[in-house]
């Protein structure tokens, strides 16, 4: 499927719409779609290598030809060369846009920054040169307190508030949905709401290897990620963590328990313990819950080891650092969890008890997995930080938004 994205400018030009268009182009491309950016100013280097990039300078609102027209239009005057500029844009853009399955136009149908461009695209729609056009409307001039004075009744300003049945309208919030529907005089259900999203790889600073691992383990889709940044030794009490995870799973919590370190392949006792944990995981029906990084690499049956950078990636993608150790000399992961801002649930090791300062969730050696599962459940109920983070991870990443909202919109025709 071939999709074109149109806007006045593109990255590296700085702007909210430019960033959203860049993220759209990236996620479309990652899902195997052919992407072309058509813009007045920008750089192809800001997009993935397989994206195409077309510059049409007259699309830029700051173009030397467009700026003088804008000054007159803002004063309520239609410039004498308006039609001439419109035709020039029409003739330049038509050969490009007619070949796309979808044309996504950011803001041009509702903002006044280049009215000859708006009029040219409207004429292409009239003549059915553009197929499956989506008007992605971030802002509206006609309802903006700052720019309302720059538009006037009549042509071409009315193009920015005229409903077109051959457009799919998309806005970025329910408030904008109500506003656009009122401006166009249509039912709000005809305006699709597709929220902006976040890029976890970028925002969490994930390394390429860490990002791939997190995707393989489906950590972003989980309700709760418990991280054990430990080696596989009996002192770490991993079986206790598994029993706790099984109780949480029975509470309909979709969780992941991640053990970062490997067993010692040269130590028969360590390998025996690892095998017993695998059997326990299966017996507790945790095969898709408990993940040993040692066996979570890109190649099946090939031992996988990660460096400190990837461990740091896992910290930032997790909700709780879980350390039910029988004993620890100190417990450095407690401090690491504190620095990245995730909760700590730990036995009474020195770092949690002496340094945690009451800001960690600790339990005693005589507490049962049921007790600790209740401790975690109560934290889930009380932490607005956790609940909001879970919602963002599951609903507002660009991956989730593309799959759940954008793809269905494209499939409508």
KOLLOKOL-496394 format. One record per residue (C-alpha): residue in three letters; residue number from 1; x, y negated, z. Coordinates in nm, 2 decimals. Layout:
% residues N
[pt ALA NUM [X Y Z]]
...
% end
This chain:
% residues 413
[pt UNK 1 [0.00 0.00 0.00]]
[pt UNK 2 [0.14 -0.34 -0.10]]
[pt UNK 3 [0.07 -0.63 0.13]]
[pt UNK 4 [0.17 -1.00 0.09]]
[pt UNK 5 [0.20 -1.24 0.38]]
[pt UNK 6 [0.16 -1.61 0.30]]
[pt UNK 7 [0.24 -1.91 0.52]]
[pt UNK 8 [0.38 -2.26 0.47]]
[pt UNK 9 [0.71 -2.15 0.62]]
[pt UNK 10 [0.88 -1.84 0.75]]
[pt UNK 11 [1.16 -1.76 1.00]]
[pt UNK 12 [1.42 -1.87 1.07]]
[pt UNK 13 [1.19 -2.18 1.08]]
[pt UNK 14 [1.08 -2.18 1.44]]
[pt UNK 15 [0.71 -2.16 1.52]]
[pt UNK 16 [0.45 -1.94 1.68]]
[pt UNK 17 [0.28 -1.85 1.35]]
[pt UNK 18 [0.61 -1.78 1.19]]
[pt UNK 19 [0.70 -1.54 1.47]]
[pt UNK 20 [0.37 -1.36 1.44]]
[pt UNK 21 [0.40 -1.32 1.07]]
[pt UNK 22 [0.75 -1.18 1.11]]
[pt UNK 23 [0.63 -0.93 1.36]]
[pt UNK 24 [0.34 -0.83 1.13]]
[pt UNK 25 [0.58 -0.78 0.84]]
[pt UNK 26 [0.81 -0.57 1.06]]
[pt UNK 27 [0.53 -0.34 1.19]]
[pt UNK 28 [0.38 -0.30 0.84]]
[pt UNK 29 [0.71 -0.21 0.70]]
[pt UNK 30 [0.78 0.04 0.98]]
[pt UNK 31 [0.45 0.21 0.90]]
[pt UNK 32 [0.56 0.27 0.54]]
[pt UNK 33 [0.39 -0.02 0.37]]
[pt UNK 34 [0.55 -0.24 0.11]]
[pt UNK 35 [0.58 -0.59 0.24]]
[pt UNK 36 [0.63 -0.92 0.06]]
[pt UNK 37 [0.66 -1.26 0.22]]
[pt UNK 38 [0.56 -1.56 0.01]]
[pt UNK 39 [0.65 -1.89 0.16]]
[pt UNK 40 [0.77 -2.24 0.10]]
[pt UNK 41 [1.08 -2.22 0.33]]
[pt UNK 42 [1.26 -1.95 0.51]]
[pt UNK 43 [1.52 -1.68 0.47]]
[pt UNK 44 [1.49 -1.31 0.36]]
[pt UNK 45 [1.76 -1.23 0.63]]
[pt UNK 46 [1.49 -1.28 0.90]]
[pt UNK 47 [1.30 -0.98 0.77]]
[pt UNK 48 [1.37 -0.61 0.73]]
[pt UNK 49 [1.59 -0.52 0.43]]
[pt UNK 50 [1.31 -0.34 0.25]]
[pt UNK 51 [1.09 -0.65 0.26]]
[pt UNK 52 [1.06 -0.86 -0.05]]
[pt UNK 53 [1.09 -1.24 -0.02]]
[pt UNK 54 [0.95 -1.50 -0.26]]
[pt UNK 55 [1.01 -1.88 -0.22]]
[pt UNK 56 [0.77 -2.12 -0.37]]
[pt UNK 57 [0.89 -2.46 -0.23]]
[pt UNK 58 [0.56 -2.64 -0.29]]
[pt UNK 59 [0.40 -2.42 -0.03]]
[pt UNK 60 [0.60 -2.60 0.24]]
[pt UNK 61 [0.40 -2.88 0.40]]
[pt UNK 62 [0.73 -3.08 0.43]]
[pt UNK 63 [0.81 -3.04 0.06]]
[pt UNK 64 [0.89 -3.37 -0.11]]
[pt UNK 65 [0.60 -3.33 -0.35]]
[pt UNK 66 [0.35 -3.24 -0.08]]
[pt UNK 67 [0.43 -3.49 0.19]]
[pt UNK 68 [0.31 -3.81 0.00]]
[pt UNK 69 [-0.01 -3.63 -0.08]]
[pt UNK 70 [-0.06 -3.54 0.29]]
[pt UNK 71 [-0.02 -3.90 0.39]]
[pt UNK 72 [-0.30 -4.01 0.15]]
[pt UNK 73 [-0.53 -3.72 0.24]]
[pt UNK 74 [-0.50 -3.79 0.61]]
[pt UNK 75 [-0.63 -4.14 0.53]]
[pt UNK 76 [-0.93 -4.00 0.35]]
[pt UNK 77 [-0.80 -4.06 0.00]]
[pt UNK 78 [-0.77 -3.78 -0.27]]
[pt UNK 79 [-0.45 -3.85 -0.45]]
[pt UNK 80 [-0.46 -3.89 -0.83]]
[pt UNK 81 [-0.22 -3.60 -0.88]]
[pt UNK 82 [-0.40 -3.37 -0.64]]
[pt UNK 83 [-0.54 -3.15 -0.92]]
[pt UNK 84 [-0.20 -3.15 -1.10]]
[pt UNK 85 [-0.03 -3.02 -0.79]]
[pt UNK 86 [-0.31 -2.77 -0.73]]
[pt UNK 87 [-0.27 -2.63 -1.08]]
[pt UNK 88 [0.11 -2.61 -1.04]]
[pt UNK 89 [0.07 -2.40 -0.72]]
[pt UNK 90 [-0.20 -2.19 -0.89]]
[pt UNK 91 [0.02 -2.11 -1.19]]
[pt UNK 92 [0.32 -2.02 -0.97]]
[pt UNK 93 [0.13 -1.81 -0.72]]
[pt UNK 94 [-0.12 -1.62 -0.94]]
[pt UNK 95 [0.13 -1.39 -1.10]]
[pt UNK 96 [0.25 -1.28 -0.76]]
[pt UNK 97 [-0.06 -1.24 -0.56]]
[pt UNK 98 [-0.28 -1.06 -0.81]]
[pt UNK 99 [-0.07 -0.73 -0.78]]
[pt UNK 100 [-0.12 -0.68 -0.40]]
[pt UNK 101 [-0.36 -0.45 -0.23]]
[pt UNK 102 [-0.40 -0.70 0.06]]
[pt UNK 103 [-0.31 -1.06 0.09]]
[pt UNK 104 [-0.28 -1.20 0.44]]
[pt UNK 105 [-0.29 -1.57 0.46]]
[pt UNK 106 [-0.18 -1.73 0.79]]
[pt UNK 107 [-0.36 -2.06 0.88]]
[pt UNK 108 [-0.38 -2.20 0.52]]
[pt UNK 109 [-0.76 -2.17 0.51]]
[pt UNK 110 [-0.82 -2.36 0.83]]
[pt UNK 111 [-0.53 -2.61 0.86]]
[pt UNK 112 [-0.48 -2.93 0.67]]
[pt UNK 113 [-0.10 -2.91 0.62]]
[pt UNK 114 [-0.11 -2.83 0.24]]
[pt UNK 115 [-0.46 -2.89 0.10]]
[pt UNK 116 [-0.35 -2.84 -0.27]]
[pt UNK 117 [-0.23 -2.49 -0.16]]
[pt UNK 118 [-0.56 -2.42 0.02]]
[pt UNK 119 [-0.75 -2.53 -0.29]]
[pt UNK 120 [-0.53 -2.32 -0.52]]
[pt UNK 121 [-0.59 -2.01 -0.31]]
[pt UNK 122 [-0.96 -2.08 -0.31]]
[pt UNK 123 [-0.96 -2.10 -0.69]]
[pt UNK 124 [-0.78 -1.77 -0.71]]
[pt UNK 125 [-1.05 -1.62 -0.49]]
[pt UNK 126 [-1.32 -1.77 -0.71]]
[pt UNK 127 [-1.16 -1.60 -1.01]]
[pt UNK 128 [-1.10 -1.27 -0.82]]
[pt UNK 129 [-0.73 -1.29 -0.88]]
[pt UNK 130 [-0.67 -1.22 -0.51]]
[pt UNK 131 [-0.79 -0.88 -0.38]]
[pt UNK 132 [-0.88 -0.80 -0.01]]
[pt UNK 133 [-0.78 -1.13 0.13]]
[pt UNK 134 [-0.75 -1.18 0.51]]
[pt UNK 135 [-0.76 -1.53 0.65]]
[pt UNK 136 [-0.55 -1.50 0.97]]
[pt UNK 137 [-0.66 -1.81 1.16]]
[pt UNK 138 [-0.45 -1.92 1.45]]
[pt UNK 139 [-0.56 -2.29 1.46]]
[pt UNK 140 [-0.84 -2.50 1.31]]
[pt UNK 141 [-0.80 -2.87 1.21]]
[pt UNK 142 [-1.18 -2.95 1.21]]
[pt UNK 143 [-1.21 -2.86 1.58]]
[pt UNK 144 [-0.87 -2.98 1.71]]
[pt UNK 145 [-0.87 -3.29 1.92]]
[pt UNK 146 [-0.52 -3.38 1.79]]
[pt UNK 147 [-0.58 -3.33 1.41]]
[pt UNK 148 [-0.96 -3.38 1.37]]
[pt UNK 149 [-0.90 -3.74 1.26]]
[pt UNK 150 [-0.69 -3.62 0.96]]
[pt UNK 151 [-0.98 -3.45 0.78]]
[pt UNK 152 [-1.29 -3.61 0.62]]
[pt UNK 153 [-1.62 -3.50 0.49]]
[pt UNK 154 [-1.61 -3.38 0.13]]
[pt UNK 155 [-1.36 -3.21 -0.10]]
[pt UNK 156 [-1.09 -3.09 -0.04]]
[pt UNK 157 [-1.12 -3.12 0.34]]
[pt UNK 158 [-1.44 -2.92 0.35]]
[pt UNK 159 [-1.26 -2.62 0.22]]
[pt UNK 160 [-1.12 -2.58 0.58]]
[pt UNK 161 [-1.47 -2.54 0.73]]
[pt UNK 162 [-1.65 -2.35 0.45]]
[pt UNK 163 [-1.73 -1.98 0.50]]
[pt UNK 164 [-1.62 -1.75 0.22]]
[pt UNK 165 [-1.79 -1.41 0.20]]
[pt UNK 166 [-1.48 -1.28 0.01]]
[pt UNK 167 [-1.25 -1.35 0.30]]
[pt UNK 168 [-1.21 -1.14 0.62]]
[pt UNK 169 [-1.16 -1.38 0.90]]
[pt UNK 170 [-0.92 -1.28 1.18]]
[pt UNK 171 [-0.86 -1.49 1.50]]
[pt UNK 172 [-0.62 -1.43 1.79]]
[pt UNK 173 [-0.87 -1.45 2.08]]
[pt UNK 174 [-1.24 -1.44 2.17]]
[pt UNK 175 [-1.24 -1.81 2.24]]
[pt UNK 176 [-1.11 -1.87 1.89]]
[pt UNK 177 [-1.37 -1.63 1.75]]
[pt UNK 178 [-1.65 -1.84 1.91]]
[pt UNK 179 [-1.49 -2.16 1.78]]
[pt UNK 180 [-1.44 -2.04 1.42]]
[pt UNK 181 [-1.79 -1.88 1.40]]
[pt UNK 182 [-1.94 -2.21 1.51]]
[pt UNK 183 [-1.74 -2.41 1.27]]
[pt UNK 184 [-1.82 -2.18 0.97]]
[pt UNK 185 [-2.19 -2.14 1.08]]
[pt UNK 186 [-2.17 -1.76 1.08]]
[pt UNK 187 [-2.23 -1.48 1.33]]
[pt UNK 188 [-1.93 -1.43 1.55]]
[pt UNK 189 [-1.93 -1.06 1.48]]
[pt UNK 190 [-1.81 -1.15 1.13]]
[pt UNK 191 [-1.49 -1.28 1.28]]
[pt UNK 192 [-1.24 -1.01 1.38]]
[pt UNK 193 [-1.04 -1.05 1.70]]
[pt UNK 194 [-0.68 -0.92 1.67]]
[pt UNK 195 [-0.46 -1.03 1.96]]
[pt UNK 196 [-0.09 -1.11 1.93]]
[pt UNK 197 [0.15 -0.86 2.07]]
[pt UNK 198 [0.49 -0.80 2.21]]
[pt UNK 199 [0.79 -0.61 2.09]]
[pt UNK 200 [0.91 -0.39 2.38]]
[pt UNK 201 [1.25 -0.32 2.21]]
[pt UNK 202 [1.33 -0.69 2.20]]
[pt UNK 203 [1.17 -0.80 2.52]]
[pt UNK 204 [1.31 -0.52 2.73]]
[pt UNK 205 [1.65 -0.55 2.56]]
[pt UNK 206 [1.65 -0.18 2.45]]
[pt UNK 207 [1.95 -0.03 2.28]]
[pt UNK 208 [1.87 0.16 1.95]]
[pt UNK 209 [1.94 0.49 2.12]]
[pt UNK 210 [1.73 0.40 2.43]]
[pt UNK 211 [1.44 0.28 2.21]]
[pt UNK 212 [1.44 0.61 2.02]]
[pt UNK 213 [1.45 0.81 2.34]]
[pt UNK 214 [1.16 0.61 2.50]]
[pt UNK 215 [0.96 0.67 2.18]]
[pt UNK 216 [1.03 1.05 2.18]]
[pt UNK 217 [0.91 1.07 2.54]]
[pt UNK 218 [0.60 0.84 2.48]]
[pt UNK 219 [0.68 0.63 2.78]]
[pt UNK 220 [0.49 0.33 2.66]]
[pt UNK 221 [0.17 0.53 2.64]]
[pt UNK 222 [0.19 0.67 2.99]]
[pt UNK 223 [-0.01 0.52 3.29]]
[pt UNK 224 [0.29 0.57 3.52]]
[pt UNK 225 [0.66 0.64 3.46]]
[pt UNK 226 [0.86 0.77 3.76]]
[pt UNK 227 [1.23 0.75 3.70]]
[pt UNK 228 [1.48 0.97 3.88]]
[pt UNK 229 [1.83 0.84 3.78]]
[pt UNK 230 [2.01 1.14 3.94]]
[pt UNK 231 [2.20 1.45 3.85]]
[pt UNK 232 [2.03 1.79 3.88]]
[pt UNK 233 [2.14 1.90 4.22]]
[pt UNK 234 [1.95 2.04 4.51]]
[pt UNK 235 [2.03 1.74 4.73]]
[pt UNK 236 [1.81 1.53 4.50]]
[pt UNK 237 [1.50 1.73 4.60]]
[pt UNK 238 [1.36 1.73 4.24]]
[pt UNK 239 [1.11 2.00 4.33]]
[pt UNK 240 [0.95 1.76 4.57]]
[pt UNK 241 [0.91 1.51 4.30]]
[pt UNK 242 [0.75 1.77 4.07]]
[pt UNK 243 [0.49 1.86 4.34]]
[pt UNK 244 [0.41 1.49 4.39]]
[pt UNK 245 [0.37 1.45 4.01]]
[pt UNK 246 [0.13 1.74 4.00]]
[pt UNK 247 [-0.09 1.58 4.26]]
[pt UNK 248 [-0.09 1.25 4.08]]
[pt UNK 249 [-0.17 1.43 3.75]]
[pt UNK 250 [-0.47 1.59 3.92]]
[pt UNK 251 [-0.59 1.23 4.00]]
[pt UNK 252 [-0.62 1.18 3.62]]
[pt UNK 253 [-0.31 0.96 3.61]]
[pt UNK 254 [-0.12 1.01 3.28]]
[pt UNK 255 [0.24 1.01 3.41]]
[pt UNK 256 [0.59 1.09 3.32]]
[pt UNK 257 [0.87 1.21 3.55]]
[pt UNK 258 [1.21 1.14 3.40]]
[pt UNK 259 [1.53 1.30 3.53]]
[pt UNK 260 [1.82 1.13 3.37]]
[pt UNK 261 [2.12 1.34 3.48]]
[pt UNK 262 [2.22 1.69 3.36]]
[pt UNK 263 [2.29 2.00 3.55]]
[pt UNK 264 [2.65 2.11 3.57]]
[pt UNK 265 [2.69 2.37 3.29]]
[pt UNK 266 [3.01 2.50 3.46]]
[pt UNK 267 [2.84 2.55 3.80]]
[pt UNK 268 [2.62 2.86 3.82]]
[pt UNK 269 [2.44 2.73 4.12]]
[pt UNK 270 [2.35 2.41 3.94]]
[pt UNK 271 [2.23 2.59 3.63]]
[pt UNK 272 [2.03 2.83 3.85]]
[pt UNK 273 [1.86 2.54 4.02]]
[pt UNK 274 [1.79 2.38 3.68]]
[pt UNK 275 [1.62 2.70 3.56]]
[pt UNK 276 [1.41 2.72 3.87]]
[pt UNK 277 [1.29 2.37 3.82]]
[pt UNK 278 [1.19 2.45 3.46]]
[pt UNK 279 [0.99 2.74 3.59]]
[pt UNK 280 [0.83 2.53 3.85]]
[pt UNK 281 [0.74 2.26 3.59]]
[pt UNK 282 [0.57 2.52 3.38]]
[pt UNK 283 [0.38 2.68 3.68]]
[pt UNK 284 [0.25 2.33 3.78]]
[pt UNK 285 [0.14 2.26 3.42]]
[pt UNK 286 [0.39 1.97 3.39]]
[pt UNK 287 [0.55 2.07 3.06]]
[pt UNK 288 [0.46 1.74 2.90]]
[pt UNK 289 [0.50 1.54 3.22]]
[pt UNK 290 [0.85 1.63 3.35]]
[pt UNK 291 [1.13 1.55 3.11]]
[pt UNK 292 [1.50 1.63 3.17]]
[pt UNK 293 [1.70 1.40 2.95]]
[pt UNK 294 [1.95 1.68 2.93]]
[pt UNK 295 [1.72 1.85 2.69]]
[pt UNK 296 [1.54 1.55 2.53]]
[pt UNK 297 [1.78 1.47 2.26]]
[pt UNK 298 [1.71 1.43 1.89]]
[pt UNK 299 [1.82 1.79 1.82]]
[pt UNK 300 [1.64 2.08 1.97]]
[pt UNK 301 [1.85 2.31 2.20]]
[pt UNK 302 [2.15 2.07 2.19]]
[pt UNK 303 [2.24 1.93 2.53]]
[pt UNK 304 [2.19 1.55 2.54]]
[pt UNK 305 [2.39 1.31 2.75]]
[pt UNK 306 [2.32 0.94 2.79]]
[pt UNK 307 [2.54 0.65 2.89]]
[pt UNK 308 [2.48 0.38 3.15]]
[pt UNK 309 [2.32 0.15 2.88]]
[pt UNK 310 [2.05 0.40 2.80]]
[pt UNK 311 [1.99 0.46 3.18]]
[pt UNK 312 [1.94 0.09 3.21]]
[pt UNK 313 [1.69 0.11 2.92]]
[pt UNK 314 [1.50 0.37 3.11]]
[pt UNK 315 [1.49 0.16 3.42]]
[pt UNK 316 [1.33 -0.13 3.23]]
[pt UNK 317 [1.07 0.11 3.07]]
[pt UNK 318 [0.97 0.27 3.40]]
[pt UNK 319 [0.73 0.17 3.68]]
[pt UNK 320 [0.88 0.33 3.98]]
[pt UNK 321 [1.23 0.45 4.08]]
[pt UNK 322 [1.16 0.77 4.27]]
[pt UNK 323 [1.43 0.91 4.50]]
[pt UNK 324 [1.31 1.18 4.74]]
[pt UNK 325 [1.67 1.29 4.81]]
[pt UNK 326 [1.75 1.50 5.11]]
[pt UNK 327 [2.06 1.30 5.15]]
[pt UNK 328 [2.25 1.01 4.98]]
[pt UNK 329 [2.57 0.84 5.08]]
[pt UNK 330 [2.41 0.51 4.98]]
[pt UNK 331 [2.15 0.53 4.70]]
[pt UNK 332 [2.27 0.28 4.44]]
[pt UNK 333 [1.96 0.32 4.21]]
[pt UNK 334 [1.76 0.14 4.48]]
[pt UNK 335 [1.95 -0.18 4.42]]
[pt UNK 336 [1.94 -0.12 4.04]]
[pt UNK 337 [1.56 -0.09 4.06]]
[pt UNK 338 [1.54 -0.41 4.26]]
[pt UNK 339 [1.73 -0.60 4.01]]
[pt UNK 340 [1.52 -0.49 3.71]]
[pt UNK 341 [1.20 -0.55 3.91]]
[pt UNK 342 [1.04 -0.21 3.94]]
[pt UNK 343 [0.91 -0.05 4.26]]
[pt UNK 344 [1.11 0.19 4.47]]
[pt UNK 345 [0.96 0.50 4.64]]
[pt UNK 346 [1.23 0.67 4.84]]
[pt UNK 347 [1.32 0.89 5.13]]
[pt UNK 348 [1.49 0.71 5.42]]
[pt UNK 349 [1.83 0.68 5.26]]
[pt UNK 350 [2.06 0.39 5.36]]
[pt UNK 351 [1.99 0.16 5.06]]
[pt UNK 352 [1.62 0.19 5.10]]
[pt UNK 353 [1.60 0.17 5.48]]
[pt UNK 354 [1.89 -0.07 5.57]]
[pt UNK 355 [1.91 -0.29 5.25]]
[pt UNK 356 [1.56 -0.26 5.12]]
[pt UNK 357 [1.44 -0.50 5.39]]
[pt UNK 358 [1.10 -0.35 5.40]]
[pt UNK 359 [1.04 -0.42 5.03]]
[pt UNK 360 [1.06 -0.05 4.93]]
[pt UNK 361 [0.81 0.23 4.99]]
[pt UNK 362 [0.99 0.48 5.21]]
[pt UNK 363 [0.88 0.81 5.36]]
[pt UNK 364 [1.02 1.06 5.61]]
[pt UNK 365 [1.16 1.41 5.55]]
[pt UNK 366 [0.85 1.56 5.72]]
[pt UNK 367 [0.61 1.39 5.48]]
[pt UNK 368 [0.45 1.61 5.22]]
[pt UNK 369 [0.40 1.56 4.85]]
[pt UNK 370 [0.04 1.49 4.93]]
[pt UNK 371 [0.15 1.21 5.16]]
[pt UNK 372 [0.38 1.06 4.90]]
[pt UNK 373 [0.12 1.09 4.62]]
[pt UNK 374 [-0.11 0.89 4.84]]
[pt UNK 375 [0.16 0.63 4.90]]
[pt UNK 376 [0.20 0.60 4.52]]
[pt UNK 377 [-0.18 0.59 4.46]]
[pt UNK 378 [-0.22 0.31 4.71]]
[pt UNK 379 [0.06 0.11 4.54]]
[pt UNK 380 [-0.12 0.16 4.21]]
[pt UNK 381 [-0.44 0.02 4.35]]
[pt UNK 382 [-0.28 -0.27 4.52]]
[pt UNK 383 [-0.02 -0.39 4.26]]
[pt UNK 384 [-0.17 -0.63 4.01]]
[pt UNK 385 [0.18 -0.66 3.86]]
[pt UNK 386 [0.18 -0.28 3.78]]
[pt UNK 387 [-0.18 -0.29 3.64]]
[pt UNK 388 [-0.12 -0.58 3.41]]
[pt UNK 389 [0.21 -0.43 3.29]]
[pt UNK 390 [0.04 -0.10 3.21]]
[pt UNK 391 [-0.23 -0.29 3.01]]
[pt UNK 392 [0.03 -0.48 2.81]]
[pt UNK 393 [0.23 -0.16 2.74]]
[pt UNK 394 [-0.07 0.04 2.63]]
[pt UNK 395 [-0.28 -0.23 2.45]]
[pt UNK 396 [-0.06 -0.52 2.35]]
[pt UNK 397 [0.25 -0.39 2.19]]
[pt UNK 398 [0.27 -0.45 1.82]]
[pt UNK 399 [0.27 -0.08 1.76]]
[pt UNK 400 [-0.06 -0.04 1.95]]
[pt UNK 401 [-0.22 -0.35 1.79]]
[pt UNK 402 [-0.13 -0.22 1.44]]
[pt UNK 403 [-0.26 0.13 1.49]]
[pt UNK 404 [-0.58 0.03 1.68]]
[pt UNK 405 [-0.68 -0.30 1.51]]
[pt UNK 406 [-0.48 -0.39 1.20]]
[pt UNK 407 [-0.48 -0.06 1.03]]
[pt UNK 408 [-0.86 -0.01 1.07]]
[pt UNK 409 [-0.91 -0.36 0.93]]
[pt UNK 410 [-0.71 -0.28 0.62]]
[pt UNK 411 [-0.90 0.05 0.57]]
[pt UNK 412 [-1.23 -0.14 0.55]]
[pt UNK 413 [-1.13 -0.23 0.19]]
% end
